[in-house]
Amino acid sequence: MGRGIEGEEHNMAKSAYCDGACRVSNPGLCSCGWVLLDEKGDVVDWKGYFLGHGHTNNFAEYMGLVYLLEYLYSHEIKGVKIYSDSALVVNQVNQSWQTNNPDLKNLNMKAYGLILAGSHILAHVKGHSGSAGNEMADKICNDILDHNEEFYGKQE
């Protein structure tokens, strides 16, 4: 799910927001997404992913960041300031907090390596505080979960 603009618009990318969401329970039904913005705050590209059932919200938050970083790497986009509303992800990836969960440790190492490779900056943004980019990323996640509502009734 998403849309892309090829060409020079990618080189104008200045900031990005990533998010993850979990419903029904935690672990539960999860999604993640990201939005890439230019210097004016206009959307350059965005994507969302349905992660299925059985994952934690922290896993979904990490996946939003990892998918964004993989996109930036594959499009050779460097120097993007990335925002996440997950204090856990931001502090673990920035090496301020330890990552003890083995599943998250692998995602952390991947994210950290891609941030270094792309000379990106990862910063925390307060969730649901009116940040347009963060609200867009949150909406992508929730739209995906809304679209996959039929799975809710199947989970006990």
Secondary structure, DSSP 8 states (H G I E B T S, - for coil): -EE---SGGGGGEEEEEEEEEEESSSSEEEEEEEEEEETTS-EEEEEEEEEEEEE-HHHHHHHHHHHHHHHHHHTT----EEEES-HHHHHHHTTSS----HHHHHHHHHHHHHHHHHT-EEEE--TTSS-HHHHHHHHHHHHHHHHTGGGGGG--
